[in-house]
Amino acid sequence: MITENKFPIRLVGLDLDGTLLNEKFELNPTVVDAFKRARQAGIQVIVVTGRDLNSALPFLRRLEADKTVITSGGAQIWLDGSLIRQTSFTRGQTRKLLSIGVEFGAGLYVDQPSHSWRFGARYYTDMYNHVSDSVEIKDARVLLEPPPFKISIIQEPSILEQIRARLSVRYPGFTLTAPFPQVLDVNPVGCNKGAALEYLARRMGIDLGQIAVVGDSENDLSMFTISSHTYAMGNAAPVLRNLAKVQAPANKDDGAAWVLDKILRDQNI
């Protein structure tokens, strides 16, 4: 539920790919500088990403933001270097998701606590090696123990629509989001970026009305449902641009830095 605006803004949750990173999946120095200035001003600036922790770490370390972070689409929540919540599939759910992926000839990325794995059709997994540090695996049994907390299914958009329809019927509570055109991210029931950010804010003693969120894709939509300080990137999906209170420049134009600087100006910091 969206709460009433309150000031000052004490926490900003930003997506990584398509928001903090430019179109080449790089961190521009302007964005790094704005991120650090906002934190130095006393604002909790948090990365909320669909990537697993290891894949995000090079960027998190450059931002000096690797201790308090939300990863794998909300499945893992870290506070001051400690994992405070993790939401996983059951083994039965994992088996079913893997079998559906194989049935449809998809590639899969499977996030477990210490590893992210590539499994299935290499043609599709190779498309997204640049956003993951996953390791290819052939034996699906390894993916069951411990149970994973996010599975990304990679296929053509028309096939993903069929997979999404099947999962929506069989597992209506699963979180299904598309961060990229050929990727369907699947998270357990109740697990999404917005729920994770709300949980983290409460642990930090921050009112939901003092949270600002910045994003570009469908997996950021849940963050927009808990905050009324909402910023959509210029490259954002139409659904986010329609919901956002403010539209920022695109990621290629350092839109994330623009947002953080605007927040600092609006609060006379």
N, C-alpha and C positions, 0 to 999 in steps of 0.2 A: 504494500500500500504506500502510495506517495504521501510524504509528510509535508507539512507547511515549511516554506523557506525560513531559515533562521540564519543569523549572522553572529559572529564571523564564520566563514567556512573553515572548518578545522581538519577536514580530510578530503583528499581528491583521489578518486580511483580512476586510473587510466589503463586502457587496453594497450597491448604491445604492438602486434602486427596490424598495420594499417592506421595506427594512431601515433604511437611514439616512434615507430620505425617508418622510414620513407619508403617509396615504391621499390627501392632496391634492397629492402630489408636491412637498412643501415640506420644507425643513430647519428643524426646530424649534431654537430657541436652546439648549435643554437638551442636544440631541445635539451641536451645534457645540461647546459648552463641554466636554463630556465627551471628545470627540474630541481637542481641543487639549490638555486636561489629561493625557491618556494619552501623547500625544507628548512633552509637556514632561517627563514622568516617565521618558522614555527608551525607550518602546515604539515600534516602527515600526508605525504604524497606516496601512494601505493600503486604498484603495478598489479593489474588484474588480468591474467593472460590465459588463453587456452592451451598454451604450451606447457609441457611438463617442466619441472624445476631445472633439470640439467640443460634442456634446450634453451631456456631463458637466461641461464646464469651469466653468460658473457655480457649481456646487456645489463642485467641487474647489477653486476659488479661495477660496470662503468658508471652507472647511475648511483652507486653506493646504496642500493635499495634491495639487497639480497636477504635481509634478515626478516623483514615484514612484507609478505607478498602472498598473493592468491594465485595458484597455478592449476593447470589441467581443468580449466573451465569452472573452477570453484570446488573441485574435489579435494584439494589440499589447501589448508590455511596455515600460514606461518606467522608467528608473532615473536619478535626479538630473537629469531634464530631457532625457535622451538615449534614443532608441528603441533598445533592445538586442535585441529580437526581433520579427519580424513573420511571420505564417504566412498565405499566400494560396492561393486556388484557382488551378487552371490555367485558361486561356482556354476550353478545351473543357468543363471542369466548369461554368464560369460560364454558357456558352451553354445547357447542358442545364438548369441550375437556372432560368434565366430563361424558357426555353421551357415548363418544367413549370408555373411560376407563371402564365404567360399562358394555358396550356391549361386550368387550373382556375379562371380568372377571378379570380385573387388580386391583391392589392396587394403590392408589394415595397419593402423598404428595402435599399439596397445600399451597404455601407461600403467605400470606397476610401481610400487613404492620406491624401488631403487633403479629401475630401468624403464626405458621405452623401447618397444620391440616393433620391427617390421615383419609382417606376415602376409602371405597371399600373393596376389598378382604383382610381380615386380614392376611391370609397366606403369602401374598406378602409384605404387609406393615411391618409385623414383621421382615422380613429379614433385614431391614435397620433402625431399631429403634436405633442402636448404632451410627448412624451418624445424628440423628435428635432429637430435643426435642419436636416434634410435639404431638398434643393432638388428640385422636380419636374422630371423630364426625360422627353422623348418618344422620343429616339433611343437605342435599346439599345446601339448600337455604342460609345458613350461609356463604357459600363459594363464594357467588355472590356479597356481600357488605361488605367492599369495594372489587372491583375486584382484583384478585390475580395477581402476576407478574411472578410466575414460577409454573409450574405443572410438577411433576415427575410421570411418569407412570411406574409401576413395573409389569413385567410379564416375561414369558420365552422369550429368545432371538428370537425364530422363530415367536412368536406372535408380539413382538415389531417391527419386520421387516414389518409385515402387517400394524400395526398402523402407522409406519413411512411413508410407501408408501401412505397411505390414507391422512395423514396430509400434505405431500409434494405436493399433488395435490390440496387439498382444501385450504391450507394456505401456498403457496410457500415461503412467506417471513419469516415464523416462524423460529426461531433458534432451531434446533433439534440436540441434542448431547447425547452421551452415556457415562456417567462417570463411570458406572459399567455395567457388562454384562447384568444384568436383569433390568436396569433402562434406561428410555428415558426421558431426561429433555427437556421440551418445554418452550421456552421463546418468548415474543412478537417480532414482526418485528423489526429488527435492534438492538436487545438486545443480546449482547454476551460479553464475557470477554474482547476481544480485543477492541471493540468499547468503552467499559467503561473505560479501562485503558488509551486509547487515550484521552478521554474526561477529565479524571482526570489529566493527565499529562499537558494538555493545560491549565487547571485551575491553576495548580501549576507553570506554566511558564517553563516547561521542554520540550526540544526538543525531538521529537520521536526517533531521532538517539542516544539519551542518555539513552534509556530504555533497560534494560535486562529483559528477561522473562524466567521462569522456570516452567515446567509442565510435566505431565505424561499421560494425557488422552485426549479423543476427545474434551472435552469441553475447553481444553487449546489451541486448534489449532488456534482459532481466535487471540490469543495473539501473536502467531508466525508470523502472517501476518502483524503486525504493527512494529515489531522489527527485527533488524538483529543481535542483541546480544541474541542468542537463545540457551537454555540449556535444553536438554531432560534427564530426570531421567533414570537410568539403567533399571528400571521397566516400562518404558514408552511404549505406544502403538507404533507399527512399523511406523505409519504415522508420529509421532512426532520425532522418532529417525532418520528417513530419512531426515527430514527437518532441524533438529537442527545443528547449527554450532559446538556445543560441546556436547558430551555425558558425563553425570555425573554418579557417582555411584548410585546404587539403594537407595530407601528410607530406606530400612533396614540397609544400610551402611552409613547413614547420608549424602546422596548425596547433599541435600540442603545446609548443612554446607560447603561441599566441594566447591560448586559453589560460595557462598559468600566469602569464604577465597580466592578463585582464583581471584575474582574481586578485592578484596583488594590488593592482591599481584601484580596483573597486573597494578594497578594504584599507586603502591608504597605507600600504606596507612598503 
